[in-house]
Structure formats: structure tokens, C-alpha cells
Amino acid sequence: MSQRDASPVIRTYLWQAFNPLTPDPECILIEDIARSLSNLCRYNGHVREFYSVAEHSYWVSLDVPPKDALWGCCMTPARPIWAT
């Protein structure tokens, strides 16, 4: 295996170099997170119709008091986006 193959760096949807072992907050873009979560199916795909993590987060944000909407929207994707 070459040195290049051993790199932990991944490329995000917007082509940002991201190293999950030493994450740089400057490299984390909301557009990358939104794209990733909209393509992840809740319940490991055990649903009759596709139901994304992003959609679930949206519905949760509407189900909590308005002052907690951002927290409700962000609670589900708290796990690392590279863990899929």
C-alpha cells in the first residue's frame, strides 16, 4: 500500500479535504452536512418509503418549542457524518 492509500482524508460532496482523525472546523460546511443527511435513510433503510435523517430532523424541529427548534433539528445528526 502506498503512502497515499493510507491517508485518512476523505473528500466531502463539495470536495473539501476532511480528516476525521484531526477534524478542522473550517472544513465542515453546512451544505456537506445537509447533502449527507438527506441521503442517509433512517432506521437503516427498514422503511417502506425512503425517510432521510434530514427529513426526520426537520420534523423534530417543528415538534419542539420554537426556542428549541435548532436543537431539535440538530439532535439526530450529532453522530459523525463519516460513520456511515
Backbone atoms as SQL, in Angstrom:
CREATE TABLE atoms (id INTEGER PRIMARY KEY, chain TEXT, resi INTEGER, resn TEXT, atom TEXT, x REAL, y REAL, z REAL);
INSERT INTO atoms VALUES
  (1, 'A', 1, 'MET', 'N', 0.847, -1.168, 0.000),
  (2, 'A', 1, 'MET', 'CA', 0.000, 0.000, 0.000),
  (3, 'A', 1, 'MET', 'C', 0.898, 1.238, 0.000),
  (4, 'A', 2, 'SER', 'N', 0.585, 2.179, -0.853),
  (5, 'A', 2, 'SER', 'CA', 1.372, 3.401, -0.923),
  (6, 'A', 2, 'SER', 'C', 0.992, 4.342, 0.207),
  (7, 'A', 3, 'GLN', 'N', 1.826, 5.342, 0.440),
  (8, 'A', 3, 'GLN', 'CA', 1.544, 6.330, 1.476),
  (9, 'A', 3, 'GLN', 'C', 0.231, 7.050, 1.185),
  (10, 'A', 4, 'ARG', 'N', -0.049, 7.298, -0.086),
  (11, 'A', 4, 'ARG', 'CA', -1.289, 7.983, -0.455),
  (12, 'A', 4, 'ARG', 'C', -2.514, 7.159, -0.080),
  (13, 'A', 5, 'ASP', 'N', -2.464, 5.835, -0.224),
  (14, 'A', 5, 'ASP', 'CA', -3.584, 4.969, 0.100),
  (15, 'A', 5, 'ASP', 'C', -3.879, 4.940, 1.598),
  (16, 'A', 6, 'ALA', 'N', -2.889, 5.243, 2.423),
  (17, 'A', 6, 'ALA', 'CA', -3.045, 5.145, 3.870),
  (18, 'A', 6, 'ALA', 'C', -3.628, 6.418, 4.487),
  (19, 'A', 7, 'SER', 'N', -3.866, 7.441, 3.693),
  (20, 'A', 7, 'SER', 'CA', -4.366, 8.708, 4.212),
  (21, 'A', 7, 'SER', 'C', -5.794, 8.577, 4.729),
  (22, 'A', 8, 'PRO', 'N', -6.073, 9.120, 5.922),
  (23, 'A', 8, 'PRO', 'CA', -7.432, 9.068, 6.451),
  (24, 'A', 8, 'PRO', 'C', -8.319, 10.179, 5.883),
  (25, 'A', 9, 'VAL', 'N', -7.787, 11.007, 4.998),
  (26, 'A', 9, 'VAL', 'CA', -8.549, 12.128, 4.462),
  (27, 'A', 9, 'VAL', 'C', -9.625, 11.640, 3.500),
  (28, 'A', 10, 'ILE', 'N', -10.818, 12.176, 3.675),
  (29, 'A', 10, 'ILE', 'CA', -11.912, 11.882, 2.753),
  (30, 'A', 10, 'ILE', 'C', -12.298, 13.187, 2.066),
  (31, 'A', 11, 'ARG', 'N', -12.959, 13.074, 0.942),
  (32, 'A', 11, 'ARG', 'CA', -13.460, 14.247, 0.224),
  (33, 'A', 11, 'ARG', 'C', -14.966, 14.328, 0.437),
  (34, 'A', 12, 'THR', 'N', -15.418, 15.496, 0.802),
  (35, 'A', 12, 'THR', 'CA', -16.842, 15.704, 1.017),
  (36, 'A', 12, 'THR', 'C', -17.523, 15.950, -0.325),
  (37, 'A', 13, 'TYR', 'N', -18.828, 16.108, -0.300),
  (38, 'A', 13, 'TYR', 'CA', -19.592, 16.371, -1.515),
  (39, 'A', 13, 'TYR', 'C', -19.089, 17.627, -2.234),
  (40, 'A', 14, 'LEU', 'N', -18.738, 18.659, -1.459),
  (41, 'A', 14, 'LEU', 'CA', -18.217, 19.897, -2.050),
  (42, 'A', 14, 'LEU', 'C', -16.703, 19.862, -2.225),
  (43, 'A', 15, 'TRP', 'N', -16.150, 18.678, -2.119),
  (44, 'A', 15, 'TRP', 'CA', -14.740, 18.386, -2.390),
  (45, 'A', 15, 'TRP', 'C', -13.787, 18.994, -1.365),
  (46, 'A', 16, 'GLN', 'N', -14.255, 19.155, -0.134),
  (47, 'A', 16, 'GLN', 'CA', -13.383, 19.591, 0.953),
  (48, 'A', 16, 'GLN', 'C', -12.580, 18.390, 1.439),
  (49, 'A', 17, 'ALA', 'N', -11.288, 18.579, 1.661),
  (50, 'A', 17, 'ALA', 'CA', -10.475, 17.529, 2.267),
  (51, 'A', 17, 'ALA', 'C', -10.797, 17.520, 3.761),
  (52, 'A', 18, 'PHE', 'N', -11.194, 16.363, 4.282),
  (53, 'A', 18, 'PHE', 'CA', -11.588, 16.253, 5.681),
  (54, 'A', 18, 'PHE', 'C', -10.909, 15.056, 6.311),
  (55, 'A', 19, 'ASN', 'N', -10.196, 15.296, 7.397),
  (56, 'A', 19, 'ASN', 'CA', -9.520, 14.227, 8.122),
  (57, 'A', 19, 'ASN', 'C', -10.292, 13.981, 9.417),
  (58, 'A', 20, 'PRO', 'N', -11.010, 12.862, 9.527),
  (59, 'A', 20, 'PRO', 'CA', -11.805, 12.608, 10.730),
  (60, 'A', 20, 'PRO', 'C', -10.961, 12.384, 11.979),
  (61, 'A', 21, 'LEU', 'N', -9.666, 12.109, 11.797),
  (62, 'A', 21, 'LEU', 'CA', -8.803, 11.904, 12.963),
  (63, 'A', 21, 'LEU', 'C', -8.347, 13.225, 13.566),
  (64, 'A', 22, 'THR', 'N', -8.280, 14.257, 12.739),
  (65, 'A', 22, 'THR', 'CA', -7.932, 15.603, 13.201),
  (66, 'A', 22, 'THR', 'C', -8.865, 16.595, 12.507),
  (67, 'A', 23, 'PRO', 'N', -10.137, 16.608, 12.900),
  (68, 'A', 23, 'PRO', 'CA', -11.109, 17.458, 12.200),
  (69, 'A', 23, 'PRO', 'C', -10.809, 18.949, 12.355),
  (70, 'A', 24, 'ASP', 'N', -10.962, 19.666, 11.275),
  (71, 'A', 24, 'ASP', 'CA', -10.780, 21.113, 11.248),
  (72, 'A', 24, 'ASP', 'C', -12.157, 21.746, 11.058),
  (73, 'A', 25, 'PRO', 'N', -12.654, 22.483, 12.045),
  (74, 'A', 25, 'PRO', 'CA', -13.983, 23.084, 11.921),
  (75, 'A', 25, 'PRO', 'C', -14.149, 23.950, 10.677),
  (76, 'A', 26, 'GLU', 'N', -13.070, 24.519, 10.179),
  (77, 'A', 26, 'GLU', 'CA', -13.138, 25.347, 8.967),
  (78, 'A', 26, 'GLU', 'C', -13.507, 24.528, 7.733),
  (79, 'A', 27, 'CYS', 'N', -13.269, 23.231, 7.788),
  (80, 'A', 27, 'CYS', 'CA', -13.557, 22.360, 6.644),
  (81, 'A', 27, 'CYS', 'C', -14.970, 21.781, 6.692),
  (82, 'A', 28, 'ILE', 'N', -15.701, 22.042, 7.738),
  (83, 'A', 28, 'ILE', 'CA', -17.049, 21.491, 7.877),
  (84, 'A', 28, 'ILE', 'C', -18.047, 22.517, 7.355),
  (85, 'A', 29, 'LEU', 'N', -18.702, 22.183, 6.257),
  (86, 'A', 29, 'LEU', 'CA', -19.661, 23.084, 5.622),
  (87, 'A', 29, 'LEU', 'C', -21.073, 22.541, 5.790),
  (88, 'A', 30, 'ILE', 'N', -22.006, 23.431, 6.104),
  (89, 'A', 30, 'ILE', 'CA', -23.391, 23.018, 6.319),
  (90, 'A', 30, 'ILE', 'C', -23.968, 22.349, 5.069),
  (91, 'A', 31, 'GLU', 'N', -23.535, 22.779, 3.894),
  (92, 'A', 31, 'GLU', 'CA', -24.020, 22.162, 2.654),
  (93, 'A', 31, 'GLU', 'C', -23.607, 20.701, 2.555),
  (94, 'A', 32, 'ASP', 'N', -22.394, 20.380, 3.007),
  (95, 'A', 32, 'ASP', 'CA', -21.938, 18.983, 3.015),
  (96, 'A', 32, 'ASP', 'C', -22.756, 18.156, 4.003),
  (97, 'A', 33, 'ILE', 'N', -23.024, 18.722, 5.163),
  (98, 'A', 33, 'ILE', 'CA', -23.807, 18.006, 6.172),
  (99, 'A', 33, 'ILE', 'C', -25.219, 17.772, 5.671),
  (100, 'A', 34, 'ALA', 'N', -25.838, 18.801, 5.101),
  (101, 'A', 34, 'ALA', 'CA', -27.197, 18.671, 4.586),
  (102, 'A', 34, 'ALA', 'C', -27.272, 17.623, 3.485),
  (103, 'A', 35, 'ARG', 'N', -26.321, 17.636, 2.580),
  (104, 'A', 35, 'ARG', 'CA', -26.305, 16.659, 1.484),
  (105, 'A', 35, 'ARG', 'C', -26.175, 15.237, 2.042),
  (106, 'A', 36, 'SER', 'N', -25.266, 15.070, 2.981),
  (107, 'A', 36, 'SER', 'CA', -25.044, 13.748, 3.560),
  (108, 'A', 36, 'SER', 'C', -26.285, 13.239, 4.281),
  (109, 'A', 37, 'LEU', 'N', -26.874, 14.087, 5.122),
  (110, 'A', 37, 'LEU', 'CA', -28.023, 13.652, 5.909),
  (111, 'A', 37, 'LEU', 'C', -29.268, 13.432, 5.061),
  (112, 'A', 38, 'SER', 'N', -29.359, 14.124, 3.933),
  (113, 'A', 38, 'SER', 'CA', -30.512, 13.915, 3.055),
  (114, 'A', 38, 'SER', 'C', -30.411, 12.600, 2.294),
  (115, 'A', 39, 'ASN', 'N', -29.214, 12.027, 2.263),
  (116, 'A', 39, 'ASN', 'CA', -29.012, 10.749, 1.583),
  (117, 'A', 39, 'ASN', 'C', -28.925, 9.558, 2.523),
  (118, 'A', 40, 'LEU', 'N', -29.000, 9.821, 3.826),
  (119, 'A', 40, 'LEU', 'CA', -28.979, 8.743, 4.814),
  (120, 'A', 40, 'LEU', 'C', -30.403, 8.376, 5.187),
  (121, 'A', 41, 'CYS', 'N', -30.730, 7.114, 5.090),
  (122, 'A', 41, 'CYS', 'CA', -32.076, 6.669, 5.423),
  (123, 'A', 41, 'CYS', 'C', -32.157, 6.317, 6.911),
  (124, 'A', 42, 'ARG', 'N', -33.215, 6.794, 7.551),
  (125, 'A', 42, 'ARG', 'CA', -33.457, 6.446, 8.950),
  (126, 'A', 42, 'ARG', 'C', -33.746, 4.954, 9.071),
  (127, 'A', 43, 'TYR', 'N', -33.549, 4.428, 10.257),
  (128, 'A', 43, 'TYR', 'CA', -33.852, 3.034, 10.596),
  (129, 'A', 43, 'TYR', 'C', -33.108, 2.041, 9.693),
  (130, 'A', 44, 'ASN', 'N', -31.908, 2.439, 9.256),
  (131, 'A', 44, 'ASN', 'CA', -31.082, 1.572, 8.395),
  (132, 'A', 44, 'ASN', 'C', -31.821, 1.080, 7.162),
  (133, 'A', 45, 'GLY', 'N', -32.753, 1.881, 6.680),
  (134, 'A', 45, 'GLY', 'CA', -33.473, 1.544, 5.461),
  (135, 'A', 45, 'GLY', 'C', -34.646, 0.611, 5.645),
  (136, 'A', 46, 'HIS', 'N', -34.964, 0.255, 6.885),
  (137, 'A', 46, 'HIS', 'CA', -36.085, -0.658, 7.137),
  (138, 'A', 46, 'HIS', 'C', -37.407, 0.109, 7.179),
  (139, 'A', 47, 'VAL', 'N', -37.699, 0.782, 6.091),
  (140, 'A', 47, 'VAL', 'CA', -38.927, 1.559, 5.948),
  (141, 'A', 47, 'VAL', 'C', -39.522, 1.281, 4.571),
  (142, 'A', 48, 'ARG', 'N', -40.803, 1.466, 4.447),
  (143, 'A', 48, 'ARG', 'CA', -41.454, 1.221, 3.157),
  (144, 'A', 48, 'ARG', 'C', -41.114, 2.297, 2.137),
  (145, 'A', 49, 'GLU', 'N', -40.954, 3.533, 2.600),
  (146, 'A', 49, 'GLU', 'CA', -40.574, 4.649, 1.739),
  (147, 'A', 49, 'GLU', 'C', -39.340, 5.313, 2.339),
  (148, 'A', 50, 'PHE', 'N', -38.480, 5.831, 1.476),
  (149, 'A', 50, 'PHE', 'CA', -37.261, 6.493, 1.936),
  (150, 'A', 50, 'PHE', 'C', -37.605, 7.629, 2.897),
  (151, 'A', 51, 'TYR', 'N', -36.971, 7.619, 4.047),
  (152, 'A', 51, 'TYR', 'CA', -37.175, 8.636, 5.080),
  (153, 'A', 51, 'TYR', 'C', -35.798, 9.052, 5.573),
  (154, 'A', 52, 'SER', 'N', -35.335, 10.211, 5.138),
  (155, 'A', 52, 'SER', 'CA', -33.962, 10.613, 5.420),
  (156, 'A', 52, 'SER', 'C', -33.779, 11.161, 6.830),
  (157, 'A', 53, 'VAL', 'N', -32.546, 11.147, 7.274),
  (158, 'A', 53, 'VAL', 'CA', -32.188, 11.737, 8.563),
  (159, 'A', 53, 'VAL', 'C', -32.495, 13.232, 8.533),
  (160, 'A', 54, 'ALA', 'N', -32.261, 13.879, 7.396),
  (161, 'A', 54, 'ALA', 'CA', -32.549, 15.315, 7.273),
  (162, 'A', 54, 'ALA', 'C', -34.044, 15.586, 7.431),
  (163, 'A', 55, 'GLU', 'N', -34.877, 14.768, 6.809),
  (164, 'A', 55, 'GLU', 'CA', -36.319, 14.960, 6.930),
  (165, 'A', 55, 'GLU', 'C', -36.765, 14.758, 8.377),
  (166, 'A', 56, 'HIS', 'N', -36.225, 13.743, 9.017),
  (167, 'A', 56, 'HIS', 'CA', -36.559, 13.494, 10.419),
  (168, 'A', 56, 'HIS', 'C', -36.167, 14.692, 11.284),
  (169, 'A', 57, 'SER', 'N', -34.983, 15.223, 11.039),
  (170, 'A', 57, 'SER', 'CA', -34.520, 16.384, 11.805),
  (171, 'A', 57, 'SER', 'C', -35.449, 17.572, 11.610),
  (172, 'A', 58, 'TYR', 'N', -35.900, 17.756, 10.385),
  (173, 'A', 58, 'TYR', 'CA', -36.839, 18.839, 10.096),
  (174, 'A', 58, 'TYR', 'C', -38.116, 18.679, 10.913),
  (175, 'A', 59, 'TRP', 'N', -38.700, 17.481, 10.885),
  (176, 'A', 59, 'TRP', 'CA', -39.952, 17.247, 11.611),
  (177, 'A', 59, 'TRP', 'C', -39.766, 17.400, 13.117),
  (178, 'A', 60, 'VAL', 'N', -38.624, 16.962, 13.632),
  (179, 'A', 60, 'VAL', 'CA', -38.353, 17.127, 15.070),
  (180, 'A', 60, 'VAL', 'C', -38.272, 18.608, 15.415),
  (181, 'A', 61, 'SER', 'N', -37.642, 19.403, 14.545),
  (182, 'A', 61, 'SER', 'CA', -37.515, 20.841, 14.826),
  (183, 'A', 61, 'SER', 'C', -38.879, 21.525, 14.900),
  (184, 'A', 62, 'LEU', 'N', -39.867, 20.991, 14.199),
  (185, 'A', 62, 'LEU', 'CA', -41.223, 21.555, 14.245),
  (186, 'A', 62, 'LEU', 'C', -42.020, 21.056, 15.446),
  (187, 'A', 63, 'ASP', 'N', -41.559, 19.972, 16.038),
  (188, 'A', 63, 'ASP', 'CA', -42.297, 19.333, 17.127),
  (189, 'A', 63, 'ASP', 'C', -41.884, 19.830, 18.514),
  (190, 'A', 64, 'VAL', 'N', -40.852, 20.630, 18.570),
  (191, 'A', 64, 'VAL', 'CA', -40.374, 21.160, 19.848),
  (192, 'A', 64, 'VAL', 'C', -40.759, 22.638, 19.951),
  (193, 'A', 65, 'PRO', 'N', -40.689, 23.222, 21.135),
  (194, 'A', 65, 'PRO', 'CA', -40.973, 24.656, 21.254),
  (195, 'A', 65, 'PRO', 'C', -40.052, 25.464, 20.323),
  (196, 'A', 66, 'PRO', 'N', -40.557, 26.582, 19.770),
  (197, 'A', 66, 'PRO', 'CA', -39.767, 27.379, 18.832),
  (198, 'A', 66, 'PRO', 'C', -38.368, 27.732, 19.323),
  (199, 'A', 67, 'LYS', 'N', -38.225, 27.985, 20.619),
  (200, 'A', 67, 'LYS', 'CA', -36.897, 28.332, 21.139),
  (201, 'A', 67, 'LYS', 'C', -35.911, 27.163, 21.052),
  (202, 'A', 68, 'ASP', 'N', -36.431, 25.936, 20.928),
  (203, 'A', 68, 'ASP', 'CA', -35.581, 24.744, 20.856),
  (204, 'A', 68, 'ASP', 'C', -35.486, 24.160, 19.442),
  (205, 'A', 69, 'ALA', 'N', -36.010, 24.871, 18.443),
  (206, 'A', 69, 'ALA', 'CA', -36.077, 24.331, 17.084),
  (207, 'A', 69, 'ALA', 'C', -34.695, 23.957, 16.533),
  (208, 'A', 70, 'LEU', 'N', -33.699, 24.807, 16.738),
  (209, 'A', 70, 'LEU', 'CA', -32.358, 24.481, 16.230),
  (210, 'A', 70, 'LEU', 'C', -31.823, 23.232, 16.915),
  (211, 'A', 71, 'TRP', 'N', -32.026, 23.114, 18.217),
  (212, 'A', 71, 'TRP', 'CA', -31.594, 21.916, 18.942),
  (213, 'A', 71, 'TRP', 'C', -32.322, 20.679, 18.403),
  (214, 'A', 72, 'GLY', 'N', -33.624, 20.813, 18.181),
  (215, 'A', 72, 'GLY', 'CA', -34.394, 19.693, 17.640),
  (216, 'A', 72, 'GLY', 'C', -33.917, 19.280, 16.269),
  (217, 'A', 73, 'CYS', 'N', -33.540, 20.250, 15.467),
  (218, 'A', 73, 'CYS', 'CA', -33.062, 19.965, 14.116),
  (219, 'A', 73, 'CYS', 'C', -31.688, 19.294, 14.133),
  (220, 'A', 74, 'CYS', 'N', -30.895, 19.622, 15.127),
  (221, 'A', 74, 'CYS', 'CA', -29.510, 19.132, 15.161),
  (222, 'A', 74, 'CYS', 'C', -29.296, 17.913, 16.045),
  (223, 'A', 75, 'MET', 'N', -30.315, 17.440, 16.746),
  (224, 'A', 75, 'MET', 'CA', -30.096, 16.344, 17.689),
  (225, 'A', 75, 'MET', 'C', -29.776, 15.021, 17.009),
  (226, 'A', 76, 'THR', 'N', -30.432, 14.710, 15.906),
  (227, 'A', 76, 'THR', 'CA', -30.221, 13.418, 15.245),
  (228, 'A', 76, 'THR', 'C', -28.852, 13.318, 14.582),
  (229, 'A', 77, 'PRO', 'N', -28.425, 14.332, 13.818),
  (230, 'A', 77, 'PRO', 'CA', -27.126, 14.196, 13.151),
  (231, 'A', 77, 'PRO', 'C', -25.936, 14.456, 14.038),
  (232, 'A', 78, 'ALA', 'N', -26.108, 14.327, 15.354),
  (233, 'A', 78, 'ALA', 'CA', -24.989, 14.561, 16.251),
  (234, 'A', 78, 'ALA', 'C', -23.880, 13.530, 16.078),
  (235, 'A', 79, 'ARG', 'N', -24.214, 12.377, 15.500),
  (236, 'A', 79, 'ARG', 'CA', -23.165, 11.381, 15.271),
  (237, 'A', 79, 'ARG', 'C', -22.304, 11.827, 14.083),
  (238, 'A', 80, 'PRO', 'N', -21.086, 11.346, 14.023),
  (239, 'A', 80, 'PRO', 'CA', -20.187, 11.768, 12.941),
  (240, 'A', 80, 'PRO', 'C', -20.740, 11.402, 11.559),
  (241, 'A', 81, 'ILE', 'N', -20.582, 12.318, 10.603),
  (242, 'A', 81, 'ILE', 'CA', -21.110, 12.057, 9.268),
  (243, 'A', 81, 'ILE', 'C', -20.299, 11.004, 8.519),
  (244, 'A', 82, 'TRP', 'N', -19.079, 10.729, 8.965),
  (245, 'A', 82, 'TRP', 'CA', -18.266, 9.718, 8.282),
  (246, 'A', 82, 'TRP', 'C', -18.505, 8.330, 8.839),
  (247, 'A', 83, 'ALA', 'N', -19.392, 8.191, 9.814),
  (248, 'A', 83, 'ALA', 'CA', -19.608, 6.895, 10.466),
  (249, 'A', 83, 'ALA', 'C', -20.571, 6.004, 9.711),
  (250, 'A', 84, 'THR', 'N', -20.922, 6.356, 8.496),
  (251, 'A', 84, 'THR', 'CA', -21.895, 5.553, 7.747),
  (252, 'A', 84, 'THR', 'C', -21.223, 4.620, 6.777);
